[in-house]
Amino acid sequence: MSFTVPKIAAIAPTWLSSSESAILSSEDVHLWLMNVESCAESLLLFEQILSPDEHARAAKFRQEGDRTRFIICRGTLRYLLSRYTGLSPAAIRFSYDSYGKPVFAPPSSETPPLQFNLSHAGGLVLYAFTLTHPIGVDLEQHRPLEVSALARTFFSEGERAFLSKFSTAEQLAQFFQLWTCKEAYLKAIGLGLSGLEQAEMAIAPNGSIRVPVFTDASPSDSHWQIKPMSLGNHFSSAFAVNKPAFNLYCYRLYTVQDLIQLISPSPTDC
């Protein structure tokens, strides 16, 4: 009797257009996907809304492509936060945790307590938003890697055993899917890559991911869910959110104009 090795069960998001975007409620998770290259011609638009410290950080990049990507990713984040808060993109303010992770700093108690995270790879950037509940997201483009060497360094014995059951090609895809799950969770709890080798992911027989409990950042009353996603074209991603249940809405930005229209008043608002 032969048995099929369960793969990590990744969802394939249904991408909605920006014109279909809904209000973010406490029961929702919103994801936004954008191609950075499609916005490169509008670099000046994004530069105009960055803060002095963001300009200083952008200037430190040695490669022009890295500098451009940072400006577009951070500028887009400001537009998306503007869409949720009603603040102008330039008025958005951030604080930073000990790992350098940006956190939205609401100007008053009346401003929605937004949680967000972002990740970029291969010319794409993925944003995740919730109200009040911590969230983390990771995006990786598949590329040739020494899977065994990396797994020995960053993966647990159980995770390595899981990967060893696949062919070389399938092993690479499962490696990236597992990596994004681990990193999304670590980003959500604020540890980043510093805890990668400790955050063991348990893969259930149906391919779902069980949340690790290796850290005090996950108390007994937490409700962490880790959702792997397949974006096609050799991309893997995942998000982790501390909610027992939620509604997922996924949006795609194709042009800068899509982004600008998010904060432009509609005729019914005038």
C-alpha positions in Angstrom: 0.0 0.0 0.0 1.4 3.4 -1.0 0.8 6.6 0.9 0.7 10.2 -0.4 2.9 12.6 1.5 0.7 15.6 2.6 1.9 18.9 1.2 1.4 22.1 3.1 -2.1 23.2 2.2 -1.7 26.7 0.7 -4.7 28.7 -0.3 -4.9 30.4 -3.6 -6.3 33.9 -2.9 -9.1 35.4 -5.1 -7.8 38.9 -5.9 -10.3 41.7 -6.0 -9.7 45.1 -7.6 -9.0 48.1 -5.5 -12.4 49.5 -6.5 -14.0 46.6 -4.6 -12.2 47.2 -1.3 -14.4 47.2 1.8 -14.2 48.8 5.2 -11.8 47.0 7.5 -13.8 45.7 10.4 -12.6 44.0 13.6 -13.5 40.6 12.0 -11.4 41.1 8.9 -8.0 40.6 7.5 -7.1 42.7 4.4 -4.2 41.8 2.1 -2.9 44.0 -0.7 -0.5 42.9 -3.5 1.3 45.3 -5.8 4.0 45.1 -8.5 6.7 47.6 -7.6 7.9 47.9 -11.2 4.5 49.1 -12.3 4.9 52.2 -10.1 8.5 53.1 -10.8 7.5 56.0 -13.2 5.7 57.6 -10.3 8.7 57.7 -7.9 8.4 61.4 -7.3 4.8 61.0 -6.1 6.0 58.7 -3.3 9.1 60.7 -2.5 7.0 63.7 -1.7 5.1 62.0 1.1 8.0 60.4 2.9 9.2 61.7 6.3 12.8 63.0 6.8 13.9 59.8 8.5 12.5 57.8 5.6 14.4 59.9 3.1 17.6 59.4 5.2 17.1 55.7 5.2 16.4 55.6 1.4 19.7 57.5 0.8 21.7 54.8 2.6 20.9 52.2 -0.1 23.8 51.7 -2.4 21.9 50.2 -5.2 19.4 52.4 -7.0 16.9 49.5 -7.4 16.9 49.0 -3.7 16.4 52.7 -3.0 13.5 52.8 -5.5 11.8 49.7 -4.0 12.0 51.2 -0.5 10.5 54.5 -1.6 7.6 52.8 -3.5 6.9 50.2 -0.7 6.9 52.8 2.0 4.9 55.3 0.0 2.3 52.7 -0.9 2.1 51.8 2.8 1.3 55.4 3.6 -1.4 55.5 0.9 -3.0 52.3 2.3 -2.9 53.6 5.9 -4.4 56.8 4.7 -7.2 54.8 3.2 -8.0 53.2 6.5 -7.4 56.2 8.8 -8.6 59.2 6.8 -5.2 60.9 7.5 -3.2 62.2 4.5 -0.4 59.9 3.4 2.2 62.5 4.5 0.7 62.8 7.9 1.2 59.1 8.8 3.7 58.6 11.6 5.5 55.5 12.6 7.2 54.2 15.8 9.7 51.3 15.7 10.2 48.3 17.9 13.5 47.0 19.0 13.9 45.0 15.8 13.2 48.1 13.6 9.7 46.9 12.7 7.5 50.0 11.8 4.3 50.4 13.9 1.5 52.8 13.1 1.5 55.6 15.7 -2.2 56.9 15.9 -2.4 60.7 16.5 -5.4 60.3 18.8 -7.6 57.8 20.6 -10.2 58.3 17.8 -7.9 56.9 15.2 -8.4 53.2 14.4 -5.8 51.0 16.2 -4.4 49.5 13.0 -2.0 46.6 12.9 0.0 46.0 9.7 2.9 44.1 8.2 4.6 43.9 4.8 7.0 41.8 2.8 8.5 42.1 -0.6 10.3 39.8 -3.0 10.9 39.5 -6.8 9.3 42.8 -7.6 6.1 42.2 -5.6 5.1 43.6 -2.2 2.4 42.2 0.0 0.7 44.1 2.8 -1.5 42.8 5.6 -3.9 44.9 7.8 -6.1 44.1 10.8 -7.7 46.1 13.6 -6.1 45.5 17.0 -4.9 41.9 16.3 -1.2 41.4 15.6 -0.4 40.2 12.1 2.7 39.1 10.2 3.2 38.4 6.5 6.1 36.9 4.5 6.6 36.7 0.7 9.4 34.7 -1.0 10.3 34.1 -4.7 11.4 30.6 -5.4 15.1 30.4 -6.4 17.8 27.7 -6.3 19.0 27.0 -2.7 20.9 24.5 -0.8 17.8 23.3 1.0 19.6 20.7 3.2 22.1 23.2 4.5 19.6 25.8 5.3 17.2 23.3 6.8 20.0 22.1 9.1 20.6 25.6 10.4 17.0 27.0 10.7 14.6 24.0 10.7 13.8 21.5 13.4 14.3 17.8 13.2 10.6 17.3 12.5 10.6 19.9 9.7 13.7 18.4 8.1 12.0 15.0 8.2 8.9 16.5 6.5 11.0 17.9 3.7 13.0 14.8 3.2 9.9 12.9 2.0 9.7 15.0 -1.3 11.5 15.0 -4.6 14.1 17.7 -5.2 11.7 20.0 -7.0 8.9 19.5 -4.6 11.3 19.9 -1.6 12.2 23.4 -2.8 8.6 24.5 -3.1 7.7 23.0 0.3 10.8 24.6 1.9 9.7 28.1 0.8 6.2 27.5 1.9 7.4 26.3 5.4 9.9 29.2 5.6 7.2 31.8 4.9 4.9 30.3 7.6 7.7 30.5 10.2 8.8 34.0 9.3 5.2 35.4 9.1 4.6 34.1 12.7 7.9 35.5 14.0 7.2 38.9 12.4 3.7 38.9 14.0 5.1 38.3 17.5 7.9 40.8 16.9 10.9 38.5 16.8 11.9 38.5 13.2 14.5 36.0 12.0 16.0 35.8 15.5 13.8 32.9 16.4 13.6 31.1 13.1 15.3 27.9 14.3 13.1 27.7 17.4 9.7 28.2 15.8 8.8 24.7 14.8 5.8 24.3 12.6 3.7 21.1 12.9 2.2 20.0 9.6 -1.1 18.2 10.1 -2.2 15.2 7.9 -4.4 17.6 6.0 -1.5 19.9 5.3 -2.6 22.6 7.7 -0.1 24.4 9.9 -0.3 24.3 13.7 1.0 27.2 15.7 4.2 26.7 17.7 4.3 27.5 21.4 8.0 28.0 21.9 7.8 31.6 23.3 6.2 33.6 26.0 4.9 35.8 23.2 2.2 33.2 22.6 0.2 33.0 25.9 -2.2 30.1 26.6 -5.2 32.2 25.6 -3.8 33.2 22.2 -5.6 32.1 18.9 -2.8 32.2 16.4 -3.6 31.0 12.9 -1.0 30.6 10.2 -2.2 30.6 6.6 0.1 29.6 3.8 -0.7 31.0 0.4 0.3 30.2 -3.2 0.7 33.3 -5.5 1.7 31.3 -8.6 4.7 32.1 -10.8 7.0 30.5 -8.2 6.0 32.7 -5.3 5.1 31.5 -1.8 3.7 33.5 1.0 1.9 33.2 4.4 0.3 35.3 7.0 -0.1 34.8 10.7 -2.8 36.5 12.8 -3.9 36.2 16.4 -7.6 35.7 15.8 -9.8 32.6 16.3 -11.8 33.4 13.1 -11.7 36.1 10.5 -12.9 37.2 7.0 -10.2 37.4 4.4 -10.2 40.0 1.7 -7.4 40.1 -0.9 -6.9 43.1 -3.2 -4.5 43.8 -6.1 -3.1 47.1 -7.1 -2.2 47.3 -10.8 -1.4 51.0 -11.2 -0.5 54.0 -9.2 -3.9 55.4 -10.2 -5.6 52.5 -8.4 -3.7 53.6 -5.2 -4.6 57.3 -5.5 -8.2 56.5 -6.0 -8.3 54.7 -2.7 -8.2 58.0 -0.9 -10.0 60.2 -3.4 -13.6 61.0 -2.4 -16.3 59.4 -4.5 -19.2 61.5 -5.8 -21.4 60.2 -3.0 -19.0 61.5 -0.4 -19.1 65.1 -1.8 
